């Protein structure tokens, strides 16, 4: 190859190399800009999500007492007037409700930890959440999605089904007393002593004079429990006949739900009018100042969970518990700890 031609090719190669280097540098710079832009967008999205999260929690907590007042059973309350598909005190969508529930979780967790710390240092205060409702009303969902927001070590869950042989040998409140939450814990009753004035009445398990006398016993018992330092929150989850039908049918149509279905569920459904009458009397006779009932519309699961989270938050916040003071010399312990380095 001629000398001039070699120079020409060399210059051409150098130019291509230079252009390639410039192109790579420009591409890297563009990529860096794109990454910075994406990171900025991610930060803005995160900030926006955090703000929405905080707003959702603040909004719910601002309406908390209003929701409680709307759901509380007062004289003249009629179960027949309850719209099971309503969302009293909350005007948002399902997505808004789910966001609010997630947002209030941090608040509930903090309040529950204060209660737990209170109990660990000798405190006697506790909270008892009583969940009642017809089949498919969503009691299990409340336990998973609301109570599940707090530390499980501070929760005592009990389910009350058909009494065992031993339990039948005792007074009907015997098994309930044994399950009451100790100081520092949240007790949750999935069904409760109210089965003894609901199922026992509708299924004729005891004579009318027996279950009739139990109302006064229950009121005295709950007054004693409250006086001993337990805040009682009684929730009746109310589901409509149509929604109950759909939920029962879903259990039969889905292999993963068959275990939840019981043929007796249909028998209970057929006796719904009798159960509604029994629930009405329970609400009339046992919604007291120290242990009020709250009827929560439960056709919308998200709303029922949100409403119960508001009631639980109110109960915990009203305890006004501070973090326990140390029972030791903090400075001395810091010095001892530092000496181990």
Buried (B, 14 or more C-beta within 10 A) or exposed (E): EEEEEEEEEEEEEEEEEEEEEEEEEEEEEEEEEEEEEEEEEEEEEEEEEEEEBEEBBBBBBEBBBEBBEBBBBEEEBEBEEBEBBBBBBBEBEEEBBBBBBBBBBEBBBEBBBBBBBBBEBEBEBBBBBBBBBBBBBBBEBBBEBBBEBBEEEBBBBBBBEEBEEEBEEEEBBBBBEEBBBEBBBBBBBBBBBBBBBBBBBBEEBBEEEBBBEBBEBBBEBBBEBBEEEBBBBBBBBBBBEEBBBEBBEEBEEEEEBEEBBEEEBEEBBEEBEBBBBBBBBBBBBBBBEBBBBBBBBBBBBBBBBBBBBBBBBBBBBEBEBEEBEEEEEEEEEEEEEEEEE
